[in-house]
Amino acid sequence: MEGVPGSGAFRPFVRLVLQSGHEHYRELPWRATRDPYAVLVSEVMLQQTQVARVVPKYAEWLERFPTLGTLADAPLEPVLELWSGLGYNRRALALKRTAESACELYAGRLPETEAELRSLPGIGPATAAGVRVFAHDAPAIYLETNVRAVFLHDLLGDREDVPDTRVRPLVHAALEAAMEEGVRPRDWYTALLDRGAHLKRSVPNPSQRSAHHRRQSPFEGSRRQKRAWLLRAVMADPGCSADEYARRLAEFERAAGRAEPAPGLSEELLGVLTSEGLLAREGEEWFVA
């Protein structure tokens, strides 16, 4: 790889990561499994959601939907109900669609290759790599937020606005160096994740120097909050009109000390939820899809 040092240059970095990962190791429930489905659940839940919120939901999910088959066969509504509190409900829908596709195409099992995994709904490069690494101990370029933070802090500390195209070759080279030292991919990335989590607690967040870093807007009063509220309202009392849900949303906003939503916003958001496959419309009435 042009511009990337040989594996020998990464040995001090490998030692640093392994030592830091050992010192700051986190006992997390998904680390006790090699089941590809359970690993997938953890990877999807951890996208943009804090570990502390994921831990109890992960256990509840696997108790309710222990296999791809049980998730594929479940109606969407209980899936969304269980997902409540994790945010970004499209992830729950994508996870269910993945289960349905895996049951249809792969006899209820997740495939092992990157190309096959990425052909399933909602599985991008990082999620596919996570399944390959943590379920199969396979070498893959796993670039997620904590991993990115380590490389930005330890190897690119003088750079700003760093694109992932600059980080990925380093991730690949460091993995090769670690494997040359006898470190398994699963153990290597576990150490990277734990060092990254430690760095984010102890220094200014290195991820802010990524070209892809986006500060999340406040949830309270946002369109995201209104979307989530409307989805919960339809789940709790399906079959109402857009006007009725708009009236109830306006009451919710007033009670929170905020201005009422703009006219037409509720119906717009209901339409967005419908286009995403979360809701369905029959005449003037709205239901969970």
Summary of the structure (lengths in Angstrom):
residues: 289
radius of gyration: 21.4
end to end distance: 47.3
largest distance: 66.1
contacts: 872
relative contact order: 0.12
helix: 62%
strand: 3%
